């Protein structure tokens, strides 16, 4: 989505979302005025997340493997969870598609710690559809492919860890590949819904 497609109110709201750090109290007071439609809120959220993804694509560097990715506080994306949580109370539509864009998909490329995974889980808890298709593609299949492909080419370990935890969340909320097959094989009766609490899980890689 391009910023030029935002409504006038959407642009005003986007400017507030892009403040560093955002003033959540002022933003809440502004939203309480009731002048923003669900479209204003949703399109501003999409553009905000797109801006965050572009920012990190420019600034991210290869990272030494860590047990737990650490969120960097400076980038705009560091505030994604808090902002999206607030916007959900004022009309944010998790499944809304505007100009081929959607908030669930826009989270895909934010790789600042577990912020994207936490925010995706938040949206799915509030009615988001993990199997929502966009131009014939679906988010889970895109993430599922990248998890397998990037396992052999980890240019940035922190990005890969963030990606795997997005994958955990997708599995936990019923992500299914486009071909309808079972996404993974589980053992000992493991319930994939446990992965909704993705912080409780780690992963290992095998060359088998």
Protein Blocks (a to p, Z undefined) as FASTA:
>chain_A
ZZklpcfklmmmmmmmmpccddfklmmmmmmnopacfklmmmmmmmmmmmmmmmmmmmpc
cddddfbdcddfkbmmlmmmmmmmmmmmnopafkbceehiafklmmmmpcghjllmmmmm
mmmmnopafkbceehiafklmmmmmmmmmmmmcfblklmmmmmmmmmmmmmnopacfklp
afbdceehiafklmmmmmlpccdddfZZ
